[in-house]
Amino acid sequence: MTAPNPHMDQPRIVDEDAHRERVSLDQQIRTLTDKLTIGDRPNSLIEHHKGLLKLQDLQEKRRDAFRREVGWEE
């Protein structure tokens, strides 16, 4: 019996530009999430709502970049 391939569960990167974009978006998402949860409290609910909308936008862009990165484009 052969040993399992440790890379089998990891998607193959087919688009390096999309990979770099996804990594950048991951960092932006982490930073904004920290800001919304523990960091600087917004001055108003409107600012908090804008932050949540921005987070949603970043998550959608990250999903699209990941799909391009691994060649799962629709």
N, C-alpha and C positions, 0 to 999 in steps of 0.2 A: 504494500500500500504506500502511495506517495504522500509526502507531507503536504498539508494545505498551503496554498500560496497566500502569504500574508497581505498581498496587494489586491487580491481578488475582490474584496469588499469595497475597495476604494475606486471611485470612478477615474477613468483615464483623462488627463488634461489634453484636450485637442485644440484649444484656443488660448494661448498664453496671455493675450490682451484681455480677454474676458476673465481669466484667472486673476490678473492683477487688479482689474476693476472690482471683482468680488471681494478680494482681500481688503481693498480700500473701503468698500461699502461695509464689510464686517466691522472694521474699526469705527466707522462713523456711527453704525448702529449701537455698538458697545458704548461709545461716548455719550450718545443721546439718551440711551437707556439709563445710564448712570445718572445723568443730569436730571432725568424725569423722576427717578426713584429715590435717590439718596442725596444728590448734590444740591445744586442751586434750586431752591424752590421758586417756582414762577410767581410773579407778582399778581397774576390773576388766572382765573379759570380759562379765559380766552387764550392766554399764552400757553397754558398747559395743553389745551385742545390743539393748538397749532403745532406743538411739539409732538403730540400723538399722530397728527396727520402727516407730519414730516417723517416720523418713524415708519408709518405704514408705506409711504412712498419709497423710502430707502429699502424696506423689506421686499417690495415688489421689484425694484431695480436689481436687488441682490439675487432674487429668484431667477430673473431673466438672464443675468450674467452667469449664474451657475449653469443654467441650461445650455448656454452657448459654450461655456468652458468645457463641458463634458460631451458636447455634441448632441444634446437632446432637444435641439430646436424643433419647434412645431412647424 
